[in-house]
Amino acid sequence: MRASLSLPKVRGTLTQNAPLAKLVWFKAGGVADWLFEPADVDDLRAFLAELDPAVPIMPLGLGSNLIVRDGGVPGVTIRLGKPFAGIETEADHTLRCGAGAHGVLIASTARDAGIAGLEFLRGIPGTLGGFVRMNGGAYGRETADVLVECEVVLRNGSLKTLPVAELGYTYRHSQLPEGAVVVGARLKGEAGDPAAIGAEMERIAQARENSQPVRTKTGGSTFKNPEGEKAWQLVDAAGCRGMMRGGAQVSEKHTNFLINTGSATSADIEQLGEDVRAKVRENSGVELEWEIQRVGRK
């Protein structure tokens, strides 16, 4: 398919065999058959409307919660860049954000506008599109708490607005339509004092710095927290702190984080995660579920 695939004309950038390792936090993995960076929403809509429906697509945000397997990603990987990173303040303590907007920028914009309730986004490495898709959360709040509605481009190129009630949100999961690409959303907070909001953002940033290996090649939280339990505690109790496979290691600082120490392949990282799951299963009987998305060919 890589050689013979005929793709629609675009105004943005379309790159064949595009390396993805540099675009994901683990800095490992293969290439995208094609990487599409649309010029704007209309460019994305026209492309998907003409693209053969049999060709798979994968939206890519900041790459912070992702293992791209070493065999690469089939079809078209869609990366929403600066044209999708705008944030506008609206009435009633609401922000309209593009899907490419970073969490820290959303939280900072809300602070400057005196909008409280979005501080937790400061603690999630990623972009709005990923938050909406995965019901991203941290520090006691999640996307479902603040989302009003999102705009998506469906696989056939049509643009649709989905209210939060239609997303079927559960823990780190949504029921977005298959093949939908999130392009924007409206988030609602409440009136707040910018100084107090800023102080809470600083508290979150410091807590993250103190407890997580934020200055390493990592992928964020590896496993979902089972009901009533903490994944890191289960991993630690199973004796996995510091465990290695190839160049991949379970973080000494926070055991629900995997690290690329410099030479890890994506296979090393994923297999280490499976090693951890097996040890936890053996030690506590708990079946940990992956929170990190794993995509592409092995």
C-alpha positions, 0 to 999 in steps of 0.5 A: 500500500505504501508505494501504490497509495494515491492520495488527494491533493492538499494545501498542507504538508504530506510526507511519505515514510515520515519518522515518528520517533522525534514526534513522540515522547519516548523518542522511539518507533518507526515511520508513518506511511504518510504524515499529513499536517493539514493547513486548516479544517477545510484542508482536513475535510477535503482530504478525508472526503476524497481519501479511500475509506479503506485507508486507516488514519491515526490522529497524532497530538503531542505524542506523550501517551503513545508507543509507536511500534517499530514497524511503523504506522499504516495509512495516514497519520494526521498531525494538527499543528499551529493552525489548530492551536488557537484559544479564544475566550468566550462569555460565561467563563468559556474557552474555545480551543483548537485540538492542537492547543497544549494543556499548559497554554489552555490553563494559562489562558484561563488563568489570565481570563479569571476562569477557574477549574481548568488548572488541572490541564497544567499537569497533563502533557498533551494537546486538547485533541488527546484530552477529549479522546482519552478523557484526560485527567489529573489532580482530581479532575478530568476532561468530562468535568469541563467539556461543553462540546467538541468539533470533529471531522468524521472519516467522510470529511463531514464536520460535526459538533458533539455535546459532552453527553454524546461522548460516553465518557468513562475513565480514560475512555470516550466513545468518539465515532470511529475515525473521527478527528477532534479539531476543537472544543469548548471548555467551561470553568467558573469565575476565579481570581487569577492569582489564586488560579496561578498559585494552584497551577504552580502547585500542580507543576511542582507536584508533577516535578517532584513525583514524576520523571518529567525530564526523561524520555517517557510516555506518562502514566503507563497503566490505568488505576484499577478501581479503588487502587493505584497502579504504581503501588501494585507495580511497586509491590510486585518488585518492578521498580527499576526493572529493565528490558533492553534500553527500557526501564520502570522509573525509580521515581514513579513506578507507573512510568516507563523510561527510554534510557537512551537506546530502547526500541518500542518493542523493548518498552512495550515488552517491559510493560507486559513484563510488569503486567505479568508480575503484578498479575502474579503478585496481586491477581490484578490485571493492569490495563494499558493507559498508553496507546500502542499503535502500528506494526510490530 
